């Protein structure tokens, strides 16, 4: 057995244009394939999650896995976890942010719920994203008081890029 045998296997995400779908982008991870939403090579918007959606989905998935893991480790009666995430641009001079909502189902007391809400902050993806953006976590369906900035629009951000439209050949 070589030292490389114990090294973690790296998974690479590949995103490529699909000539059969007018240059729409398709993501690949292992045997999985998924559409990437956004502008295609003919000036249309392809269906599917855009890069901001994928970033939010990464944070939501990692948070759900982390909360589930901590509940199992502490033998808490968590029956179901649901995590909703939205990305918001910060107001002028402010940091961008993610708003994360956790729904925890099960016979959890207030202390157990507080523990799991805090456990959400242990999510590795959240730790990486938290370097450049704020992450606000809400319990259940509490309404946010956040008003600075607005819901991020990937299409609007693309339109602001100083890159000329290049017509596909």
Backbone as ProteinMPNN parsed JSONL, in Angstrom:
{"seq_chain_A": "XXXXXXXXXXXXXXXXXXXXXXXXXXXXXXXXXXXXXXXXXXXXXXXXXXXXXXXXXXXXXXXXXXXXXXXXXXXXXXXXXXXXXXXXXXXXXXXXXXXXXXXXXXXXXXXXXXXXXXXXXXXXXXXXXXXXXXXXXXXXXXXXXXXXXXXXXXXXXXXXXXXXXXXXX", "coords_chain_A": {"N_chain_A": [[0.857, -1.173, 0.0], [0.66, 2.127, -0.921], [1.507, 5.534, 0.156], [-0.237, 7.192, -1.213], [-2.527, 5.687, -1.466], [-3.997, 6.08, 0.815], [-4.762, 8.657, 0.591], [-7.304, 11.146, 0.3], [-9.894, 10.752, -2.107], [-10.22, 12.911, -4.745], [-12.938, 14.749, -5.981], [-13.94, 15.981, -8.984], [-15.714, 18.638, -10.315], [-17.097, 19.15, -13.402], [-17.906, 21.496, -15.811], [-19.366, 21.974, -18.868], [-19.981, 23.142, -22.211], [-22.804, 22.151, -24.11], [-23.052, 21.044, -27.247], [-25.296, 19.976, -28.439], [-27.388, 21.215, -27.264], [-27.609, 23.922, -27.955], [-25.303, 25.101, -26.939], [-25.773, 25.274, -24.226], [-24.911, 25.039, -20.763], [-23.69, 22.197, -18.982], [-23.385, 20.444, -16.006], [-21.153, 18.083, -14.531], [-20.586, 15.503, -12.246], [-18.88, 12.859, -11.262], [-20.907, 10.17, -12.123], [-23.146, 11.685, -12.291], [-25.217, 14.137, -13.855], [-26.194, 17.453, -14.606], [-28.234, 20.269, -15.527], [-27.032, 23.609, -16.08], [-28.229, 26.687, -15.334], [-28.674, 29.762, -17.09], [-27.256, 32.236, -19.359], [-27.093, 31.004, -22.698], [-25.244, 29.958, -25.617], [-26.578, 31.218, -27.664], [-27.836, 33.472, -26.856], [-30.081, 33.027, -25.286], [-31.734, 32.088, -22.183], [-30.791, 29.375, -20.421], [-32.533, 26.639, -18.859], [-32.455, 25.547, -15.412], [-30.484, 25.367, -12.36], [-28.759, 28.364, -11.561], [-25.363, 29.684, -11.175], [-25.425, 31.088, -8.635], [-27.594, 29.823, -7.419], [-26.551, 27.243, -7.226], [-24.433, 27.654, -5.461], [-25.871, 28.429, -3.178], [-27.315, 26.049, -2.832], [-25.22, 24.332, -2.179], [-24.457, 25.327, 0.332], [-26.859, 24.88, 1.735], [-27.129, 22.053, 1.566], [-24.779, 21.165, 2.872], [-25.192, 22.271, 5.397], [-27.544, 20.916, 6.221], [-26.562, 18.273, 6.315], [-24.602, 18.548, 8.297], [-26.115, 19.312, 10.56], [-27.754, 17.058, 10.81], [-25.789, 15.103, 11.322], [-24.732, 16.032, 13.786], [-27.024, 15.823, 15.389], [-27.432, 13.069, 15.34], [-25.04, 12.215, 16.523], [-25.336, 13.274, 19.114], [-27.515, 11.901, 19.868], [-30.118, 12.973, 19.506], [-33.647, 13.579, 19.134], [-34.163, 14.214, 16.322], [-36.199, 14.25, 13.589], [-36.508, 15.16, 11.016], [-34.848, 17.434, 8.859], [-34.871, 20.577, 7.308], [-33.448, 22.834, 5.1], [-33.347, 26.059, 3.963], [-31.897, 28.32, 1.696], [-30.975, 31.558, 0.7], [-29.37, 33.892, -1.449], [-28.005, 37.121, -1.118], [-27.159, 40.302, -2.395], [-24.949, 42.62, -0.902], [-25.649, 45.936, 0.288], [-24.341, 49.004, -1.099], [-20.945, 48.985, -0.485], [-21.237, 47.108, 1.52], [-21.034, 43.724, 2.789], [-21.835, 40.783, 0.863], [-24.494, 38.427, 1.477], [-25.838, 35.403, 2.903], [-28.961, 34.046, 3.567], [-30.128, 31.792, 5.783], [-32.46, 29.347, 6.531], [-33.632, 27.191, 8.955], [-35.569, 24.326, 9.423], [-36.554, 22.309, 11.891], [-37.648, 19.178, 12.698], [-39.241, 17.084, 15.038], [-39.274, 15.687, 18.378], [-37.952, 17.839, 19.944], [-36.475, 19.686, 22.578], [-36.182, 23.123, 23.766], [-33.469, 23.623, 24.347], [-32.141, 21.617, 22.887], [-32.891, 22.336, 20.29], [-31.633, 24.843, 20.119], [-28.98, 23.99, 20.285], [-28.751, 22.549, 17.861], [-29.218, 24.586, 16.015], [-26.958, 26.118, 16.463], [-25.083, 24.232, 15.718], [-25.355, 24.274, 12.997], [-23.626, 26.242, 12.194], [-21.218, 24.98, 12.056], [-20.827, 23.907, 9.646], [-18.743, 23.017, 6.999], [-18.771, 24.179, 4.366], [-20.118, 26.533, 4.856], [-18.252, 27.749, 6.519], [-16.217, 28.316, 4.702], [-17.567, 30.008, 2.851], [-18.247, 32.039, 4.591], [-16.026, 33.601, 4.837], [-16.039, 35.625, 2.957], [-18.643, 36.485, 2.884], [-21.603, 37.231, 4.789], [-23.463, 35.043, 6.92], [-26.658, 34.494, 7.821], [-28.624, 32.886, 10.132], [-31.789, 31.541, 10.573], [-34.428, 30.348, 12.631], [-36.81, 27.885, 11.916], [-39.633, 29.255, 10.335], [-39.153, 31.966, 10.659], [-39.462, 35.406, 10.002], [-37.179, 37.412, 8.24], [-35.352, 40.304, 9.316], [-33.683, 41.562, 7.699], [-32.879, 44.066, 5.463], [-31.102, 45.461, 3.946], [-29.518, 45.591, 0.802], [-30.379, 43.286, -1.854], [-32.27, 40.48, -3.147], [-30.156, 38.388, -4.889], [-29.513, 38.458, -8.366], [-28.491, 36.444, -10.828], [-28.551, 36.764, -13.601], [-28.83, 39.561, -13.835], [-26.373, 40.35, -12.75], [-24.616, 39.273, -14.633], [-25.234, 40.853, -16.816], [-24.069, 43.219, -16.063], [-21.387, 42.81, -16.32], [-18.247, 43.786, -17.682], [-17.849, 42.62, -20.242], [-17.878, 42.0, -23.63], [-20.63, 40.722, -25.577], [-20.136, 37.665, -27.076], [-20.598, 36.2, -30.085], [-21.485, 32.897, -30.782], [-19.697, 30.622, -32.841]], "CA_chain_A": [[0.0, 0.0, 0.0], [1.455, 3.355, -1.003], [0.874, 6.643, 0.885], [-1.331, 7.752, -2.019], [-3.725, 4.872, -1.29], [-4.752, 6.633, 1.935], [-5.143, 10.032, 0.275], [-8.718, 11.241, -0.086], [-10.181, 10.821, -3.537], [-10.762, 14.204, -5.125], [-14.025, 14.741, -6.964], [-13.892, 17.185, -9.792], [-16.936, 19.055, -11.002], [-16.781, 19.651, -14.738], [-19.008, 22.178, -16.484], [-19.006, 22.107, -20.284], [-21.092, 23.488, -23.095], [-23.378, 21.012, -24.808], [-23.383, 21.489, -28.602], [-26.629, 19.485, -28.807], [-28.394, 22.059, -26.607], [-27.29, 25.313, -28.288], [-24.22, 25.596, -26.091], [-26.153, 25.346, -22.812], [-23.916, 24.406, -19.903], [-24.089, 21.001, -18.257], [-22.434, 20.075, -14.971], [-20.918, 16.646, -14.362], [-19.854, 15.067, -11.062], [-18.96, 11.403, -11.355], [-21.901, 9.74, -13.104], [-24.28, 12.614, -12.261], [-25.224, 15.226, -14.825], [-27.262, 18.387, -14.304], [-28.157, 21.493, -16.342], [-26.655, 24.856, -15.422], [-29.053, 27.757, -15.884], [-28.004, 31.016, -17.413], [-27.184, 32.503, -20.795], [-26.455, 29.996, -23.54], [-24.429, 30.525, -26.698], [-27.401, 31.9, -28.667], [-28.498, 34.607, -26.233], [-31.245, 32.615, -24.504], [-31.415, 31.659, -20.824], [-31.021, 27.932, -20.261], [-33.146, 26.28, -17.567], [-31.591, 24.88, -14.444], [-29.961, 26.258, -11.328], [-27.634, 29.195, -11.977], [-24.266, 29.561, -10.211], [-25.822, 31.511, -7.287], [-28.429, 28.741, -6.892], [-25.675, 26.122, -6.874], [-23.719, 28.055, -4.257], [-26.851, 28.334, -2.095], [-27.601, 24.626, -2.63], [-24.071, 23.755, -1.48], [-24.562, 25.714, 1.731], [-28.022, 24.196, 2.307], [-26.835, 20.626, 1.703], [-23.764, 20.986, 3.902], [-25.827, 22.587, 6.678], [-28.431, 19.802, 6.575], [-25.733, 17.12, 6.687], [-23.938, 18.847, 9.569], [-27.129, 19.261, 11.616], [-28.124, 15.634, 10.968], [-24.659, 14.426, 11.95], [-24.66, 16.424, 15.197], [-28.19, 15.25, 16.066], [-27.179, 11.635, 15.52], [-23.937, 12.094, 17.479], [-25.857, 13.588, 20.449], [-28.716, 11.071, 20.052], [-31.277, 13.853, 19.628], [-34.793, 13.051, 18.377], [-34.428, 14.948, 15.084], [-36.838, 13.369, 12.607], [-36.353, 15.724, 9.668], [-34.288, 18.772, 8.784], [-35.037, 21.254, 6.024], [-32.643, 24.05, 5.091], [-33.555, 26.948, 2.83], [-30.839, 29.332, 1.622], [-31.05, 32.54, -0.379], [-28.181, 34.737, -1.556], [-28.356, 38.533, -1.254], [-26.048, 41.239, -2.56], [-24.898, 43.66, 0.11], [-25.806, 47.316, -0.172], [-23.061, 49.613, -1.47], [-19.921, 48.925, 0.55], [-21.544, 46.059, 2.491], [-20.758, 42.357, 2.347], [-22.938, 39.95, 0.417], [-24.923, 37.566, 2.577], [-26.73, 34.274, 2.702], [-29.938, 33.869, 4.625], [-30.328, 30.345, 5.92], [-33.587, 29.03, 7.4], [-33.664, 25.781, 9.352], [-36.785, 23.745, 9.974], [-36.172, 21.099, 12.625], [-38.837, 18.443, 13.121], [-38.988, 16.034, 16.021], [-39.579, 16.055, 19.769], [-36.768, 18.537, 20.44], [-36.752, 20.779, 23.511], [-35.561, 24.395, 23.384], [-32.005, 23.497, 24.426], [-31.718, 20.791, 21.754], [-33.045, 23.167, 19.087], [-30.559, 25.838, 20.138], [-27.746, 23.265, 19.975], [-28.726, 22.235, 16.432], [-29.051, 25.847, 15.283], [-25.537, 26.463, 16.586], [-24.345, 23.219, 14.946], [-25.393, 24.686, 11.585], [-22.453, 27.082, 11.947], [-20.037, 24.118, 11.92], [-20.813, 23.437, 8.261], [-17.504, 23.418, 6.317], [-19.031, 25.081, 3.237], [-20.431, 27.816, 5.476], [-16.998, 28.343, 6.993], [-15.524, 28.857, 3.528], [-18.336, 31.144, 2.33], [-18.261, 33.08, 5.607], [-14.835, 34.439, 4.713], [-16.347, 36.795, 2.133], [-20.061, 36.837, 2.968], [-22.236, 36.96, 6.078], [-24.478, 33.996, 6.879], [-27.639, 34.713, 8.875], [-29.4, 31.668, 10.314], [-33.084, 31.739, 11.217], [-35.094, 29.123, 13.036], [-38.114, 27.625, 11.33], [-40.066, 30.181, 9.294], [-39.065, 33.326, 11.175], [-39.252, 36.388, 8.942], [-35.936, 38.154, 8.41], [-35.414, 41.76, 9.391], [-32.629, 42.056, 6.808], [-33.425, 44.837, 4.355], [-30.018, 46.007, 3.122], [-29.225, 44.742, -0.352], [-31.555, 42.627, -2.379], [-32.079, 39.131, -3.662], [-29.187, 38.43, -5.977], [-29.942, 37.951, -9.654], [-27.324, 36.075, -11.617], [-28.685, 37.36, -14.924], [-28.515, 40.989, -13.709], [-24.93, 40.483, -12.542], [-23.957, 39.015, -15.911], [-25.448, 42.012, -17.685], [-23.188, 44.299, -15.619], [-19.998, 42.491, -16.575], [-17.688, 44.55, -18.793], [-17.402, 41.669, -21.254], [-18.811, 42.076, -24.764], [-21.259, 39.473, -25.986], [-19.41, 37.009, -28.16], [-21.505, 35.322, -30.817], [-20.903, 31.586, -30.989], [-19.487, 30.242, -34.24]], "C_chain_A": [[0.902, 1.236, 0.0], [0.767, 4.462, -0.198], [-0.29, 7.256, 0.116], [-2.619, 6.962, -1.87], [-4.61, 5.41, -0.163], [-5.211, 8.067, 1.677], [-6.615, 10.074, -0.108], [-8.862, 11.361, -1.598], [-10.82, 12.167, -3.841], [-11.849, 14.027, -6.168], [-13.961, 16.054, -7.696], [-15.255, 17.418, -10.419], [-16.504, 19.638, -12.333], [-18.041, 20.282, -15.311], [-18.554, 22.426, -17.916], [-20.233, 22.493, -21.095], [-21.518, 22.237, -23.856], [-23.796, 21.454, -26.201], [-24.764, 21.023, -29.063], [-27.748, 20.329, -28.202], [-28.04, 23.531, -26.772], [-26.238, 25.912, -27.367], [-24.59, 25.757, -24.635], [-25.105, 24.604, -21.986], [-24.513, 23.232, -19.142], [-22.983, 20.689, -17.258], [-22.347, 18.566, -14.851], [-20.125, 16.429, -13.074], [-19.984, 13.553, -11.04], [-19.944, 11.033, -12.455], [-23.108, 10.683, -13.161], [-24.099, 13.735, -13.283], [-26.406, 16.13, -14.513], [-27.106, 19.647, -15.15], [-27.717, 22.67, -15.475], [-27.46, 25.96, -16.097], [-28.242, 29.014, -16.131], [-27.944, 31.194, -18.916], [-26.507, 31.368, -21.566], [-25.726, 30.701, -24.68], [-25.245, 31.253, -27.762], [-28.226, 33.028, -28.047], [-29.766, 34.282, -25.476], [-30.788, 32.26, -23.089], [-31.79, 30.189, -20.694], [-31.667, 27.66, -18.909], [-32.131, 25.594, -16.669], [-31.071, 25.869, -13.424], [-28.775, 27.055, -11.856], [-26.517, 29.098, -10.93], [-24.608, 30.029, -8.801], [-26.697, 30.44, -6.63], [-27.558, 27.577, -6.43], [-24.881, 26.42, -5.613], [-24.643, 27.944, -3.038], [-27.186, 26.884, -1.789], [-26.459, 23.941, -1.892], [-24.133, 24.072, 0.004], [-25.719, 24.991, 2.41], [-27.728, 22.713, 2.545], [-25.837, 20.371, 2.827], [-24.352, 21.251, 5.285], [-26.713, 21.436, 7.128], [-27.637, 18.577, 7.022], [-25.073, 17.332, 8.052], [-24.92, 18.753, 10.73], [-27.538, 17.818, 11.875], [-27.04, 14.862, 11.708], [-24.598, 14.752, 13.441], [-25.847, 15.864, 15.994], [-27.971, 13.761, 16.33], [-26.097, 11.415, 16.577], [-24.425, 12.309, 18.918], [-27.11, 12.778, 20.791], [-29.964, 11.919, 20.316], [-32.401, 13.345, 18.736], [-35.159, 13.901, 17.147], [-35.001, 13.963, 14.071], [-36.583, 13.846, 11.188], [-35.737, 17.11, 9.791], [-34.521, 19.31, 7.38], [-34.263, 22.561, 6.114], [-32.934, 24.826, 3.811], [-32.472, 28.011, 2.851], [-31.129, 30.263, 0.453], [-29.823, 33.436, -0.294], [-28.625, 36.172, -1.81], [-27.095, 39.356, -1.463], [-26.113, 42.26, -1.437], [-25.141, 45.02, -0.517], [-24.417, 47.866, -0.456], [-22.095, 49.601, -0.288], [-20.146, 47.856, 1.612], [-21.219, 44.682, 1.904], [-22.024, 41.691, 1.805], [-23.335, 39.06, 1.59], [-25.778, 36.41, 2.074], [-27.704, 34.287, 3.859], [-30.31, 32.398, 4.634], [-31.452, 30.125, 6.93], [-33.585, 27.536, 7.678], [-35.034, 25.424, 9.898], [-36.361, 22.419, 10.587], [-37.434, 20.419, 13.12], [-38.433, 17.3, 14.031], [-39.312, 16.561, 17.412], [-38.344, 16.664, 20.426], [-37.191, 19.604, 21.445], [-35.974, 22.016, 23.072], [-34.039, 24.31, 23.386], [-31.464, 22.679, 23.258], [-31.826, 21.572, 20.443], [-31.925, 24.202, 19.0], [-29.225, 25.188, 19.789], [-27.652, 23.0, 18.471], [-28.61, 23.494, 15.58], [-27.589, 26.292, 15.333], [-24.686, 25.49, 15.769], [-24.323, 23.578, 13.461], [-24.165, 25.508, 11.229], [-21.161, 26.281, 11.829], [-19.878, 23.601, 10.493], [-19.545, 23.918, 7.554], [-17.722, 24.367, 5.135], [-19.358, 26.47, 3.778], [-19.183, 28.513, 5.983], [-16.22, 28.961, 5.839], [-16.255, 30.101, 3.008], [-18.328, 32.32, 3.299], [-17.042, 33.984, 5.576], [-15.176, 35.72, 3.963], [-17.814, 37.224, 2.183], [-20.57, 36.535, 4.372], [-23.276, 35.867, 5.888], [-25.391, 34.203, 8.082], [-28.512, 33.462, 8.957], [-30.662, 31.977, 11.103], [-33.674, 30.383, 11.569], [-36.473, 29.05, 12.411], [-38.466, 28.665, 10.283], [-40.082, 31.629, 9.79], [-38.776, 34.284, 10.027], [-37.998, 37.188, 9.251], [-36.196, 39.64, 8.517], [-34.383, 42.385, 8.473], [-33.262, 42.792, 5.64], [-32.342, 45.401, 3.464], [-29.724, 45.042, 1.984], [-30.502, 44.088, -0.837], [-31.231, 41.232, -2.838], [-31.165, 39.209, -4.876], [-29.784, 37.822, -7.239], [-28.706, 37.688, -10.498], [-27.372, 36.734, -12.992], [-28.359, 38.858, -14.889], [-27.019, 41.198, -13.546], [-24.169, 40.236, -13.838], [-24.075, 40.221, -16.838], [-24.522, 43.164, -17.321], [-21.713, 44.02, -15.883], [-19.47, 43.282, -17.768], [-17.105, 43.648, -19.874], [-18.373, 41.764, -22.426], [-19.404, 40.715, -25.064], [-20.505, 38.914, -27.174], [-20.358, 36.018, -28.815], [-20.805, 33.992, -31.076], [-20.767, 31.287, -32.474], [-20.164, 28.942, -34.555]], "O_chain_A": [[1.8, 1.359, 0.833], [-0.421, 4.353, 0.105], [-1.225, 7.782, 0.719], [-3.699, 7.497, -2.117], [-5.827, 5.221, -0.181], [-5.97, 8.626, 2.469], [-7.121, 9.159, -0.758], [-8.048, 11.995, -2.269], [-11.845, 12.52, -3.258], [-11.701, 13.256, -7.115], [-13.931, 17.12, -7.08], [-15.865, 16.507, -10.979], [-15.645, 20.518, -12.385], [-19.112, 19.675, -15.299], [-17.497, 23.011, -18.153], [-21.369, 22.207, -20.714], [-20.698, 21.384, -24.196], [-24.79, 22.166, -26.343], [-25.341, 21.61, -29.979], [-28.912, 20.183, -28.573], [-28.161, 24.306, -25.823], [-26.286, 27.102, -27.054], [-23.81, 26.319, -23.866], [-24.488, 23.651, -22.463], [-25.668, 23.261, -18.717], [-21.802, 20.669, -17.605], [-23.335, 17.856, -15.044], [-19.115, 17.093, -12.84], [-21.074, 13.022, -10.825], [-19.836, 11.517, -13.582], [-23.996, 10.498, -13.994], [-22.99, 14.208, -13.533], [-27.494, 15.649, -14.194], [-25.987, 20.055, -15.459], [-28.002, 22.712, -14.279], [-27.371, 26.139, -17.311], [-27.248, 29.279, -15.454], [-28.511, 30.399, -19.665], [-25.48, 30.839, -21.139], [-25.617, 31.927, -24.682], [-24.669, 31.848, -28.672], [-29.2, 33.487, -28.644], [-30.471, 35.2, -25.056], [-29.59, 32.145, -22.831], [-32.953, 29.812, -20.838], [-31.393, 28.355, -17.931], [-31.087, 25.125, -17.122], [-31.203, 27.08, -13.604], [-27.892, 26.506, -12.514], [-26.72, 28.477, -9.887], [-24.13, 29.428, -7.839], [-26.566, 30.174, -5.435], [-27.798, 26.995, -5.372], [-24.677, 25.533, -4.784], [-24.243, 27.428, -1.995], [-27.328, 26.514, -0.623], [-26.699, 23.06, -1.065], [-23.893, 23.202, 0.842], [-25.578, 24.533, 3.544], [-28.045, 22.181, 3.609], [-26.028, 19.466, 3.639], [-24.044, 20.536, 6.239], [-26.649, 21.019, 8.285], [-28.0, 17.921, 7.997], [-24.997, 16.408, 8.862], [-24.597, 18.179, 11.77], [-27.655, 17.401, 13.027], [-27.328, 14.07, 12.605], [-24.43, 13.855, 14.268], [-25.684, 15.473, 17.15], [-28.287, 13.259, 17.409], [-26.224, 10.533, 17.426], [-23.984, 11.615, 19.834], [-27.695, 12.944, 21.861], [-30.754, 11.631, 21.215], [-32.141, 12.744, 17.693], [-36.321, 14.261, 16.959], [-34.365, 12.964, 13.737], [-36.456, 13.04, 10.266], [-36.059, 17.865, 10.708], [-34.383, 18.588, 6.392], [-34.4, 23.306, 7.084], [-32.781, 24.3, 2.708], [-32.156, 28.551, 3.912], [-31.483, 29.819, -0.639], [-29.305, 33.703, 0.79], [-29.517, 36.414, -2.623], [-26.084, 39.14, -0.794], [-27.193, 42.714, -1.061], [-24.873, 45.23, -1.7], [-23.419, 47.247, -0.087], [-22.395, 50.142, 0.777], [-19.325, 47.71, 2.517], [-21.142, 44.509, 0.688], [-23.135, 41.996, 2.236], [-22.604, 38.952, 2.575], [-26.35, 36.446, 0.985], [-27.314, 34.515, 5.005], [-30.747, 31.839, 3.628], [-31.407, 30.646, 8.045], [-33.542, 26.719, 6.758], [-35.588, 26.137, 10.734], [-35.874, 21.525, 9.895], [-38.207, 21.009, 13.875], [-37.417, 16.638, 13.817], [-39.592, 17.747, 17.587], [-37.764, 16.083, 21.344], [-38.147, 20.342, 21.205], [-35.199, 21.961, 22.117], [-33.391, 24.875, 22.506], [-30.424, 23.024, 22.698], [-30.947, 21.475, 19.587], [-31.343, 24.41, 17.936], [-28.421, 25.78, 19.069], [-26.597, 23.203, 17.871], [-27.968, 23.47, 14.53], [-27.054, 26.787, 14.342], [-23.674, 25.888, 15.192], [-23.382, 23.228, 12.749], [-23.709, 25.476, 10.086], [-20.111, 26.85, 11.531], [-18.895, 22.93, 10.178], [-19.295, 25.123, 7.514], [-16.919, 25.277, 4.931], [-18.919, 27.474, 3.216], [-19.069, 29.735, 5.887], [-15.627, 30.028, 5.996], [-15.628, 31.13, 2.756], [-18.395, 33.473, 2.874], [-17.032, 35.03, 6.225], [-14.66, 36.788, 4.294], [-18.18, 38.231, 1.577], [-20.022, 35.676, 5.063], [-23.898, 35.768, 4.83], [-24.95, 34.099, 9.227], [-29.076, 33.033, 7.951], [-30.609, 32.596, 12.166], [-33.44, 29.393, 10.877], [-37.209, 30.036, 12.382], [-37.645, 28.933, 9.406], [-40.932, 32.42, 9.381], [-37.934, 33.999, 9.175], [-37.78, 37.595, 10.393], [-37.12, 40.176, 7.905], [-34.219, 43.605, 8.463], [-34.077, 42.229, 4.91], [-32.624, 45.788, 2.33], [-29.687, 43.827, 2.179], [-31.579, 44.317, -0.286], [-30.066, 40.842, -2.912], [-31.388, 40.012, -5.781], [-30.471, 36.802, -7.187], [-27.965, 38.612, -10.836], [-26.352, 37.208, -13.492], [-27.698, 39.373, -15.791], [-26.453, 42.12, -14.134], [-23.181, 40.917, -14.114], [-23.134, 40.564, -17.553], [-24.216, 44.002, -18.17], [-20.875, 44.901, -15.692], [-20.176, 43.434, -18.765], [-16.0, 43.885, -20.362], [-19.58, 41.622, -22.231], [-18.772, 39.683, -24.837], [-20.267, 39.614, -28.158], [-20.86, 35.104, -28.161], [-19.663, 33.966, -31.537], [-21.628, 31.66, -33.27], [-20.093, 28.468, -35.689]]}, "name": "protein", "num_of_chains": 1, "seq": "XXXXXXXXXXXXXXXXXXXXXXXXXXXXXXXXXXXXXXXXXXXXXXXXXXXXXXXXXXXXXXXXXXXXXXXXXXXXXXXXXXXXXXXXXXXXXXXXXXXXXXXXXXXXXXXXXXXXXXXXXXXXXXXXXXXXXXXXXXXXXXXXXXXXXXXXXXXXXXXXXXXXXXXXX"}
